[in-house]
Amino acid sequence: MDTLAIVLIVTAVIVVAVLVGLYFLGRKLQKKQEDSEAQMKAAAQTVSMLVIDKKKMKLKDAGLPKIVLDQTPKYMRGSKVPIVKAKIGSKVLSLICDVKVFDIIPVKKEVKAVLSGIYIMDVRGLRSGLEVKKEKKGFFKRIAGKFKKEDK
């Protein structure tokens, strides 16, 4: 009985120590992300561009400059990222896009984008507003919606 209590106490102490360590690590990473986001906003510039194509593809297959691939960690090179191929001025470039903005970027239309290096942070329509696609409802939400309509 004594050994069981000791094992439980040691396990509880280890779990608490891991949770405290994760809390402080999360705060540190959050501060780092806020700093990098502030730097990106400071270097941002608005550009009009013609969107040729957009895809989610692996970083190494995206056709980005070699220096970008060298600076990314090895474990991230195989992950899929949103890539937008656009014509800015007379150059055709491959750009990395923010996940929140990727869905609203229209293909084969001209838009005004806020760029920071090769990263698209925000997009606005050049001549008209951008169409925001409706979010697809899941199976259970559709059924719940039908029952709510029947109750009324």
C-alpha positions in Angstrom: 0.0 0.0 0.0 2.9 2.4 0.8 4.6 1.7 -2.6 1.4 2.5 -4.5 1.0 5.9 -2.7 4.7 6.7 -3.5 4.3 5.8 -7.2 1.1 8.0 -7.4 2.8 10.9 -5.8 5.9 10.7 -8.0 3.7 10.4 -11.1 1.6 13.4 -10.0 4.8 15.5 -9.5 6.2 14.5 -12.9 2.8 15.4 -14.6 2.7 18.8 -12.8 6.4 19.5 -13.8 5.7 18.7 -17.4 2.6 20.9 -17.5 4.5 23.8 -15.9 7.3 23.4 -18.5 4.8 23.3 -21.4 3.1 26.5 -20.0 6.4 28.5 -20.0 7.5 27.1 -23.4 4.1 28.1 -24.9 4.4 31.6 -23.5 8.0 31.9 -24.9 6.9 30.7 -28.4 3.9 33.0 -28.3 6.1 36.1 -27.6 8.4 35.0 -30.4 5.5 34.7 -32.8 4.2 38.2 -31.9 7.7 39.7 -32.4 8.1 38.1 -35.9 4.5 39.2 -36.8 5.3 42.8 -35.8 8.5 42.7 -37.9 6.5 41.4 -40.9 3.9 44.1 -40.6 6.7 46.7 -40.5 8.2 45.4 -43.7 4.9 45.0 -45.5 4.0 46.8 -48.7 0.9 46.8 -50.9 1.2 45.5 -54.4 -1.3 44.9 -57.2 -0.8 41.5 -58.8 -2.5 39.1 -61.2 -3.1 35.7 -59.6 -2.3 32.9 -62.1 -2.6 29.8 -59.9 -2.9 28.8 -56.3 -2.2 25.3 -54.8 -1.2 23.7 -51.6 2.1 22.0 -52.3 5.3 20.8 -50.7 7.8 23.6 -50.0 10.6 21.8 -51.9 8.3 21.4 -55.0 7.0 25.0 -55.0 9.7 26.6 -57.1 10.8 29.0 -54.3 14.3 30.5 -54.3 17.1 28.3 -52.9 17.8 30.6 -50.0 14.2 30.1 -48.7 14.7 26.3 -48.8 18.0 26.6 -47.0 16.5 28.7 -44.2 13.6 26.4 -43.5 14.0 23.6 -41.0 14.4 20.1 -42.6 11.2 18.8 -41.0 9.2 21.6 -42.7 10.4 21.1 -46.2 8.1 18.1 -46.8 5.0 19.8 -45.4 2.4 21.3 -47.7 2.0 25.1 -47.7 -0.3 27.4 -49.6 1.5 28.7 -52.7 0.3 31.4 -55.0 1.8 31.9 -58.5 1.3 35.5 -59.4 2.4 38.1 -62.0 3.7 41.2 -60.3 4.7 43.8 -62.9 6.5 41.8 -65.6 7.8 39.0 -63.3 6.0 35.7 -62.5 6.7 34.8 -58.8 5.8 31.9 -56.5 4.6 33.4 -53.2 3.8 31.8 -49.8 0.3 32.7 -48.6 -1.2 33.0 -45.2 -3.7 30.2 -44.5 -6.5 32.6 -43.5 -6.2 34.5 -46.8 -5.6 31.5 -49.2 -9.3 30.6 -49.5 -10.5 34.1 -50.6 -7.8 34.7 -53.2 -9.5 34.5 -56.7 -7.7 32.8 -59.5 -7.0 34.7 -62.8 -8.1 38.0 -61.3 -6.1 41.1 -60.3 -6.0 41.9 -56.6 -4.2 44.2 -54.2 -2.1 42.2 -51.8 -0.1 43.1 -48.7 3.3 41.4 -49.1 6.2 41.0 -46.7 9.0 39.6 -48.8 7.5 36.5 -50.5 4.7 36.1 -47.9 1.1 37.3 -48.7 -0.4 38.7 -45.5 -3.7 40.2 -46.7 -5.7 40.5 -50.0 -8.2 43.1 -51.2 -10.1 43.2 -54.5 -8.7 45.7 -57.0 -11.9 46.7 -58.8 -14.6 44.9 -56.7 -14.9 43.1 -53.4 -13.7 39.6 -52.9 -16.2 36.8 -52.7 -16.1 35.0 -49.4 -17.1 31.4 -49.9 -19.7 30.0 -47.5 -18.4 27.4 -45.1 -19.7 23.9 -45.9 -22.0 22.5 -43.2 -21.1 19.1 -41.9 -23.6 16.2 -41.8 -24.7 16.6 -38.2 -25.1 20.4 -38.6 -27.4 19.9 -41.6 -29.5 17.4 -39.7 -29.7 19.7 -36.7 -30.7 22.6 -38.9 -33.6 20.5 -40.4 -34.9 19.6 -36.9 -34.8 23.3 -35.8 -36.8 24.3 -38.9 -39.4 21.6 -38.1 -39.8 22.8 -34.5 -40.7 26.4 -35.7 
